[in-house]
Amino acid sequence: MTDAAPLAARGLTRRFGALTAVDGLDLDVRAGEILGFLGPNGAGKTTTLRMCAGLLRPDAGEVTIAGASLARDAREAKRQLGFVPDRPFLYERLTGAEFLEVVGALYEVAPAVVRERAGALAARLELSSALGDPIESYSLGMRQKTALIASLIHDPALLMLDEPLVGLDPLGARTLKDVLRERAARGFGVLVSTHLLEVAERLCDRVLILHRGRPLASGTIDELRRGRADRTLEDVFLELTRPTEG
C-alpha cells in the first residue's frame, strides 16, 4: 500500500454548456477514513465522482489516486480504484460468478484469488446461492451487491460509492456498512455519496457538503455541530443548503 492519500483532487471543474456543474473543487480522502460526500440534487456530486473515476474528463483540475495521476498514468490510477456508480452496468447474460471472473481478469487478479474474495463477500451479503444464476434474473438489491463485490475484487486503495444502499435490505445495508468500516480500518480510503443523512452521521468519519459545485462545509460531525451537541447532521445540512428568502 502506498503512503499517498487514496484520493487527492485539485481544482476540479466541469461545465455543461453555460452550466458549471463543478467549480474548482478540492477533494481529499485520507487513508483510513470514510468520507461522506453530501449535497442536494444537482450539487455536482455524481459529476465529481465520474471525473474522479476517469469516466468524465474535467475541463480543469487534476485527480490523483493513491499517488497515481489519472491524467498521466490512468492505468495505475484506475488499478487503485473501486467504483460503484449510481446505476451500475452489469453484463446481464453472464452469471454473477462469470461476471466477477471477468472483472478479476481485467484487473489481472489470479482466478483463485477472485473466487476466494468473491465467495467470502457473497457469503456475507447472502448472495452465494445466486452466483450461478444469470444477472438478468437478479433483483435491484442483488445487482447492487454484485457491483459492490466487483468493486472490491482487486482490493483497491480507494473505494467510491454513489448511493450504495439503494435496493439493499436492512441486513445487506448493515453488512455493507461493516465492510466499509473494515476497509477504513485497514488504512484504505472510502468515499460515500448519499442522501441518507442519518447513515452518513453514523458511518462517516468526516463529511463534505457540496452545493452548486462548491464546498459549503467540511469536517467531522462534531466540528460541523460547532459546539451544539443537540444538532444533527440533518440540521446542519438543511441550515447550509436551504434557499434564502429575498
Short mmCIF file of the C-alpha atoms (twelve columns), coordinates in Angstrom:
data_MODEL
# 
_entry.id   MODEL 
# 
loop_
_atom_site.group_PDB 
_atom_site.id 
_atom_site.type_symbol 
_atom_site.label_atom_id 
_atom_site.label_alt_id 
_atom_site.label_comp_id 
_atom_site.label_asym_id 
_atom_site.label_seq_id 
_atom_site.Cartn_x 
_atom_site.Cartn_y 
_atom_site.Cartn_z 
_atom_site.pdbx_PDB_model_num 
ATOM 1   C CA . MET A 1   0.000   0.000   0.000   1 
ATOM 2   C CA . THR A 2   1.348   3.445   -0.901  1 
ATOM 3   C CA . ASP A 3   1.725   6.243   1.645   1 
ATOM 4   C CA . ALA A 4   -0.039  8.661   -0.716  1 
ATOM 5   C CA . ALA A 5   -3.609  9.723   0.022   1 
ATOM 6   C CA . PRO A 6   -6.218  7.430   -1.545  1 
ATOM 7   C CA . LEU A 7   -7.728  10.455  -3.328  1 
ATOM 8   C CA . ALA A 8   -6.464  13.970  -3.939  1 
ATOM 9   C CA . ALA A 9   -8.386  16.124  -6.416  1 
ATOM 10  C CA . ARG A 10  -7.383  19.709  -7.053  1 
ATOM 11  C CA . GLY A 11  -9.296  22.433  -8.877  1 
ATOM 12  C CA . LEU A 12  -11.842 20.095  -10.460 1 
ATOM 13  C CA . THR A 13  -14.084 21.977  -12.865 1 
ATOM 14  C CA . ARG A 14  -16.707 20.679  -15.262 1 
ATOM 15  C CA . ARG A 15  -19.082 22.681  -17.415 1 
ATOM 16  C CA . PHE A 16  -22.088 21.583  -19.434 1 
ATOM 17  C CA . GLY A 17  -22.713 24.477  -21.790 1 
ATOM 18  C CA . ALA A 18  -23.467 27.537  -19.679 1 
ATOM 19  C CA . LEU A 19  -23.838 25.442  -16.513 1 
ATOM 20  C CA . THR A 20  -20.803 24.996  -14.269 1 
ATOM 21  C CA . ALA A 21  -21.613 21.727  -12.501 1 
ATOM 22  C CA . VAL A 22  -18.366 21.557  -10.508 1 
ATOM 23  C CA . ASP A 23  -16.419 24.742  -9.837  1 
ATOM 24  C CA . GLY A 24  -12.742 24.485  -8.821  1 
ATOM 25  C CA . LEU A 25  -13.326 21.750  -6.252  1 
ATOM 26  C CA . ASP A 26  -10.594 20.379  -3.989  1 
ATOM 27  C CA . LEU A 27  -11.438 16.944  -2.595  1 
ATOM 28  C CA . ASP A 28  -9.388  14.601  -0.398  1 
ATOM 29  C CA . VAL A 29  -9.985  11.150  1.012   1 
ATOM 30  C CA . ARG A 30  -7.440  10.310  3.666   1 
ATOM 31  C CA . ALA A 31  -6.037  6.901   4.468   1 
ATOM 32  C CA . GLY A 32  -8.176  5.074   7.000   1 
ATOM 33  C CA . GLU A 33  -11.280 7.256   6.719   1 
ATOM 34  C CA . ILE A 34  -14.797 7.135   5.358   1 
ATOM 35  C CA . LEU A 35  -15.711 10.477  3.799   1 
ATOM 36  C CA . GLY A 36  -19.356 11.349  3.339   1 
ATOM 37  C CA . PHE A 37  -19.973 13.338  0.156   1 
ATOM 38  C CA . LEU A 38  -23.252 15.171  0.606   1 
ATOM 39  C CA . GLY A 39  -25.328 17.743  -1.227  1 
ATOM 40  C CA . PRO A 40  -28.799 18.447  -2.608  1 
ATOM 41  C CA . ASN A 41  -29.875 17.241  -6.039  1 
ATOM 42  C CA . GLY A 42  -27.845 18.956  -8.733  1 
ATOM 43  C CA . ALA A 43  -24.990 19.863  -6.390  1 
ATOM 44  C CA . GLY A 44  -22.406 18.168  -8.635  1 
ATOM 45  C CA . LYS A 45  -21.717 15.033  -6.610  1 
ATOM 46  C CA . THR A 46  -22.181 12.455  -9.375  1 
ATOM 47  C CA . THR A 47  -20.285 14.618  -11.858 1 
ATOM 48  C CA . THR A 48  -17.403 14.815  -9.379  1 
ATOM 49  C CA . LEU A 49  -17.367 11.062  -8.839  1 
ATOM 50  C CA . ARG A 50  -17.362 10.403  -12.575 1 
ATOM 51  C CA . MET A 51  -14.397 12.723  -13.028 1 
ATOM 52  C CA . CYS A 52  -12.545 11.020  -10.181 1 
ATOM 53  C CA . ALA A 53  -13.274 7.634   -11.765 1 
ATOM 54  C CA . GLY A 54  -11.991 8.693   -15.178 1 
ATOM 55  C CA . LEU A 55  -15.433 8.410   -16.795 1 
ATOM 56  C CA . LEU A 56  -15.750 12.131  -17.422 1 
ATOM 57  C CA . ARG A 57  -12.929 14.445  -18.455 1 
ATOM 58  C CA . PRO A 58  -12.677 17.602  -16.327 1 
ATOM 59  C CA . ASP A 59  -12.401 20.975  -18.001 1 
ATOM 60  C CA . ALA A 60  -9.751  21.842  -15.433 1 
ATOM 61  C CA . GLY A 61  -8.054  20.262  -12.440 1 
ATOM 62  C CA . GLU A 62  -6.272  17.029  -11.621 1 
ATOM 63  C CA . VAL A 63  -7.120  13.765  -9.874  1 
ATOM 64  C CA . THR A 64  -4.546  11.597  -8.108  1 
ATOM 65  C CA . ILE A 65  -5.443  8.157   -6.779  1 
ATOM 66  C CA . ALA A 66  -3.008  6.561   -4.344  1 
ATOM 67  C CA . GLY A 67  -0.232  8.704   -5.809  1 
ATOM 68  C CA . ALA A 68  -1.017  7.975   -9.474  1 
ATOM 69  C CA . SER A 69  -2.209  10.785  -11.733 1 
ATOM 70  C CA . LEU A 70  -5.439  9.909   -13.515 1 
ATOM 71  C CA . ALA A 71  -4.381  12.085  -16.462 1 
ATOM 72  C CA . ARG A 72  -0.774  10.873  -16.818 1 
ATOM 73  C CA . ASP A 73  -0.968  7.294   -15.514 1 
ATOM 74  C CA . ALA A 74  -4.588  6.276   -15.948 1 
ATOM 75  C CA . ARG A 75  -3.901  2.531   -15.872 1 
ATOM 76  C CA . GLU A 76  -2.228  2.640   -12.448 1 
ATOM 77  C CA . ALA A 77  -4.719  5.148   -11.046 1 
ATOM 78  C CA . LYS A 78  -7.693  3.002   -12.069 1 
ATOM 79  C CA . ARG A 79  -5.977  -0.108  -10.726 1 
ATOM 80  C CA . GLN A 80  -6.142  1.522   -7.296  1 
ATOM 81  C CA . LEU A 81  -9.834  2.412   -7.609  1 
ATOM 82  C CA . GLY A 82  -13.074 0.573   -6.959  1 
ATOM 83  C CA . PHE A 83  -16.211 2.425   -8.066  1 
ATOM 84  C CA . VAL A 84  -19.905 1.645   -7.687  1 
ATOM 85  C CA . PRO A 85  -21.892 4.254   -9.671  1 
ATOM 86  C CA . ASP A 86  -25.498 5.166   -9.004  1 
ATOM 87  C CA . ARG A 87  -26.574 2.885   -11.864 1 
ATOM 88  C CA . PRO A 88  -24.044 0.066   -12.144 1 
ATOM 89  C CA . PHE A 89  -23.686 -1.621  -15.522 1 
ATOM 90  C CA . LEU A 90  -23.618 -5.422  -15.334 1 
ATOM 91  C CA . TYR A 91  -23.465 -7.947  -18.160 1 
ATOM 92  C CA . GLU A 92  -26.905 -9.473  -17.720 1 
ATOM 93  C CA . ARG A 93  -26.348 -12.605 -19.809 1 
ATOM 94  C CA . LEU A 94  -23.479 -13.692 -17.554 1 
ATOM 95  C CA . THR A 95  -23.977 -15.373 -14.214 1 
ATOM 96  C CA . GLY A 96  -22.846 -13.482 -11.154 1 
ATOM 97  C CA . ALA A 97  -19.791 -15.729 -10.843 1 
ATOM 98  C CA . GLU A 98  -18.859 -15.281 -14.510 1 
ATOM 99  C CA . PHE A 99  -19.179 -11.506 -14.264 1 
ATOM 100 C CA . LEU A 100 -16.889 -11.390 -11.222 1 
ATOM 101 C CA . GLU A 101 -14.361 -13.612 -13.005 1 
ATOM 102 C CA . VAL A 102 -14.329 -11.177 -15.935 1 
ATOM 103 C CA . VAL A 103 -13.794 -8.206  -13.622 1 
ATOM 104 C CA . GLY A 104 -10.994 -10.025 -11.823 1 
ATOM 105 C CA . ALA A 105 -9.294  -10.828 -15.132 1 
ATOM 106 C CA . LEU A 106 -9.482  -7.172  -16.189 1 
ATOM 107 C CA . TYR A 107 -7.607  -6.235  -13.029 1 
ATOM 108 C CA . GLU A 108 -5.180  -9.159  -13.510 1 
ATOM 109 C CA . VAL A 109 -6.228  -10.826 -10.264 1 
ATOM 110 C CA . ALA A 110 -5.478  -14.541 -10.123 1 
ATOM 111 C CA . PRO A 111 -8.626  -16.663 -10.672 1 
ATOM 112 C CA . ALA A 112 -8.171  -18.445 -7.339  1 
ATOM 113 C CA . VAL A 113 -7.996  -15.103 -5.536  1 
ATOM 114 C CA . VAL A 114 -11.102 -13.892 -7.369  1 
ATOM 115 C CA . ARG A 115 -13.035 -16.959 -6.296  1 
ATOM 116 C CA . GLU A 116 -11.854 -16.605 -2.702  1 
ATOM 117 C CA . ARG A 117 -12.689 -12.922 -2.390  1 
ATOM 118 C CA . ALA A 118 -15.962 -13.171 -4.279  1 
ATOM 119 C CA . GLY A 119 -17.024 -16.209 -2.287  1 
ATOM 120 C CA . ALA A 120 -16.289 -14.573 1.060   1 
ATOM 121 C CA . LEU A 121 -18.121 -11.353 0.192   1 
ATOM 122 C CA . ALA A 122 -21.056 -13.172 -1.393  1 
ATOM 123 C CA . ALA A 123 -21.462 -15.251 1.757   1 
ATOM 124 C CA . ARG A 124 -21.556 -12.141 3.923   1 
ATOM 125 C CA . LEU A 125 -24.049 -10.450 1.599   1 
ATOM 126 C CA . GLU A 126 -26.213 -13.585 1.286   1 
ATOM 127 C CA . LEU A 127 -25.624 -13.817 -2.451  1 
ATOM 128 C CA . SER A 128 -23.811 -17.163 -2.630  1 
ATOM 129 C CA . SER A 129 -26.782 -19.203 -3.801  1 
ATOM 130 C CA . ALA A 130 -27.398 -16.789 -6.711  1 
ATOM 131 C CA . LEU A 131 -23.881 -16.614 -8.147  1 
ATOM 132 C CA . GLY A 132 -24.694 -19.383 -10.612 1 
ATOM 133 C CA . ASP A 133 -27.797 -17.590 -11.907 1 
ATOM 134 C CA . PRO A 134 -27.827 -15.090 -14.793 1 
ATOM 135 C CA . ILE A 135 -27.672 -11.479 -13.664 1 
ATOM 136 C CA . GLU A 136 -30.787 -10.686 -15.707 1 
ATOM 137 C CA . SER A 137 -32.746 -12.616 -13.059 1 
ATOM 138 C CA . TYR A 138 -31.348 -10.534 -10.179 1 
ATOM 139 C CA . SER A 139 -33.334 -8.058  -8.107  1 
ATOM 140 C CA . LEU A 140 -32.112 -4.492  -7.656  1 
ATOM 141 C CA . GLY A 141 -30.537 -5.376  -4.334  1 
ATOM 142 C CA . MET A 142 -28.754 -8.412  -5.771  1 
ATOM 143 C CA . ARG A 143 -27.341 -6.292  -8.587  1 
ATOM 144 C CA . GLN A 144 -26.113 -3.749  -6.063  1 
ATOM 145 C CA . LYS A 145 -24.386 -6.484  -4.068  1 
ATOM 146 C CA . THR A 146 -22.759 -7.864  -7.219  1 
ATOM 147 C CA . ALA A 147 -21.477 -4.412  -8.165  1 
ATOM 148 C CA . LEU A 148 -20.036 -3.973  -4.676  1 
ATOM 149 C CA . ILE A 149 -18.224 -7.311  -4.819  1 
ATOM 150 C CA . ALA A 150 -16.853 -6.422  -8.255  1 
ATOM 151 C CA . SER A 151 -15.502 -3.113  -6.925  1 
ATOM 152 C CA . LEU A 152 -13.548 -4.954  -4.220  1 
ATOM 153 C CA . ILE A 153 -12.162 -7.877  -6.236  1 
ATOM 154 C CA . HIS A 154 -8.792  -6.151  -6.736  1 
ATOM 155 C CA . ASP A 155 -8.565  -4.816  -3.148  1 
ATOM 156 C CA . PRO A 156 -8.289  -1.130  -4.181  1 
ATOM 157 C CA . ALA A 157 -6.769  1.703   -2.155  1 
ATOM 158 C CA . LEU A 158 -9.841  3.860   -2.824  1 
ATOM 159 C CA . LEU A 159 -13.474 2.786   -2.883  1 
ATOM 160 C CA . MET A 160 -16.071 5.255   -4.183  1 
ATOM 161 C CA . LEU A 161 -19.796 4.568   -3.921  1 
ATOM 162 C CA . ASP A 162 -22.691 6.634   -5.267  1 
ATOM 163 C CA . GLU A 163 -25.885 5.930   -3.275  1 
ATOM 164 C CA . PRO A 164 -24.721 2.406   -2.352  1 
ATOM 165 C CA . LEU A 165 -27.674 1.500   -0.113  1 
ATOM 166 C CA . VAL A 166 -30.265 1.691   -2.903  1 
ATOM 167 C CA . GLY A 167 -32.146 -1.599  -3.113  1 
ATOM 168 C CA . LEU A 168 -30.452 -3.215  -0.126  1 
ATOM 169 C CA . ASP A 169 -32.490 -4.821  2.640   1 
ATOM 170 C CA . PRO A 170 -31.600 -3.985  6.272   1 
ATOM 171 C CA . LEU A 171 -29.182 -6.914  6.608   1 
ATOM 172 C CA . GLY A 172 -27.463 -6.075  3.330   1 
ATOM 173 C CA . ALA A 173 -27.173 -2.426  4.346   1 
ATOM 174 C CA . ARG A 174 -25.685 -3.374  7.709   1 
ATOM 175 C CA . THR A 175 -23.196 -5.731  6.080   1 
ATOM 176 C CA . LEU A 176 -22.155 -3.050  3.605   1 
ATOM 177 C CA . LYS A 177 -21.509 -0.607  6.455   1 
ATOM 178 C CA . ASP A 178 -19.402 -3.242  8.215   1 
ATOM 179 C CA . VAL A 179 -17.376 -3.863  5.040   1 
ATOM 180 C CA . LEU A 180 -16.738 -0.142  4.588   1 
ATOM 181 C CA . ARG A 181 -15.615 0.252   8.188   1 
ATOM 182 C CA . GLU A 182 -13.264 -2.711  7.753   1 
ATOM 183 C CA . ARG A 183 -11.767 -1.088  4.649   1 
ATOM 184 C CA . ALA A 184 -11.027 2.056   6.607   1 
ATOM 185 C CA . ALA A 185 -9.569  0.061   9.491   1 
ATOM 186 C CA . ARG A 186 -7.078  -1.463  7.038   1 
ATOM 187 C CA . GLY A 187 -5.891  2.006   6.047   1 
ATOM 188 C CA . PHE A 188 -7.810  2.306   2.785   1 
ATOM 189 C CA . GLY A 189 -9.987  5.269   1.809   1 
ATOM 190 C CA . VAL A 190 -13.758 5.213   1.257   1 
ATOM 191 C CA . LEU A 191 -15.910 7.934   -0.307  1 
ATOM 192 C CA . VAL A 192 -19.677 7.561   0.051   1 
ATOM 193 C CA . SER A 193 -22.120 9.859   -1.729  1 
ATOM 194 C CA . THR A 194 -25.555 9.569   -0.161  1 
ATOM 195 C CA . HIS A 195 -28.783 11.434  0.568   1 
ATOM 196 C CA . LEU A 196 -29.281 9.366   3.742   1 
ATOM 197 C CA . LEU A 197 -28.007 11.854  6.293   1 
ATOM 198 C CA . GLU A 198 -28.621 9.607   9.294   1 
ATOM 199 C CA . VAL A 199 -26.463 6.920   7.683   1 
ATOM 200 C CA . ALA A 200 -23.718 9.432   6.930   1 
ATOM 201 C CA . GLU A 201 -23.818 10.706  10.505  1 
ATOM 202 C CA . ARG A 202 -23.327 7.222   11.963  1 
ATOM 203 C CA . LEU A 203 -20.918 5.878   9.363   1 
ATOM 204 C CA . CYS A 204 -18.604 8.660   8.207   1 
ATOM 205 C CA . ASP A 205 -15.502 9.986   9.918   1 
ATOM 206 C CA . ARG A 206 -15.752 13.257  8.024   1 
ATOM 207 C CA . VAL A 207 -18.206 14.851  5.611   1 
ATOM 208 C CA . LEU A 208 -18.038 17.387  2.800   1 
ATOM 209 C CA . ILE A 209 -21.224 19.227  1.857   1 
ATOM 210 C CA . LEU A 210 -21.335 20.322  -1.778  1 
ATOM 211 C CA . HIS A 211 -23.701 22.948  -3.160  1 
ATOM 212 C CA . ARG A 212 -23.781 24.279  -6.728  1 
ATOM 213 C CA . GLY A 213 -20.435 22.672  -7.436  1 
ATOM 214 C CA . ARG A 214 -18.631 24.235  -4.484  1 
ATOM 215 C CA . PRO A 215 -17.954 23.043  -0.929  1 
ATOM 216 C CA . LEU A 216 -20.151 24.649  1.719   1 
ATOM 217 C CA . ALA A 217 -18.596 22.939  4.734   1 
ATOM 218 C CA . SER A 218 -16.360 20.032  5.660   1 
ATOM 219 C CA . GLY A 219 -15.182 18.384  8.848   1 
ATOM 220 C CA . THR A 220 -16.168 15.811  11.410  1 
ATOM 221 C CA . ILE A 221 -19.744 15.722  12.660  1 
ATOM 222 C CA . ASP A 222 -18.646 17.333  15.938  1 
ATOM 223 C CA . GLU A 223 -16.851 20.106  14.067  1 
ATOM 224 C CA . LEU A 224 -19.920 20.840  11.973  1 
ATOM 225 C CA . ARG A 225 -22.108 20.989  15.087  1 
ATOM 226 C CA . ARG A 226 -19.956 23.888  16.329  1 
ATOM 227 C CA . GLY A 227 -20.293 23.016  19.983  1 
ATOM 228 C CA . ARG A 228 -24.020 22.281  19.895  1 
ATOM 229 C CA . ALA A 229 -24.372 18.593  20.717  1 
ATOM 230 C CA . ASP A 230 -28.119 18.658  20.049  1 
ATOM 231 C CA . ARG A 231 -27.628 19.470  16.346  1 
ATOM 232 C CA . THR A 232 -27.865 16.575  13.922  1 
ATOM 233 C CA . LEU A 233 -26.172 16.371  10.558  1 
ATOM 234 C CA . GLU A 234 -29.606 16.925  9.043   1 
ATOM 235 C CA . ASP A 235 -29.911 20.188  10.995  1 
ATOM 236 C CA . VAL A 236 -26.515 21.347  9.725   1 
ATOM 237 C CA . PHE A 237 -27.233 20.270  6.147   1 
ATOM 238 C CA . LEU A 238 -30.613 21.995  5.932   1 
ATOM 239 C CA . GLU A 239 -29.293 25.147  7.544   1 
ATOM 240 C CA . LEU A 240 -26.495 25.385  4.971   1 
ATOM 241 C CA . THR A 241 -28.441 24.418  1.849   1 
ATOM 242 C CA . ARG A 242 -31.883 25.940  2.476   1 
ATOM 243 C CA . PRO A 243 -32.611 28.693  -0.073  1 
ATOM 244 C CA . THR A 244 -32.538 32.181  1.406   1 
ATOM 245 C CA . GLU A 245 -35.541 34.443  1.004   1 
ATOM 246 C CA . GLY A 246 -35.474 37.736  -0.739  1 
# 
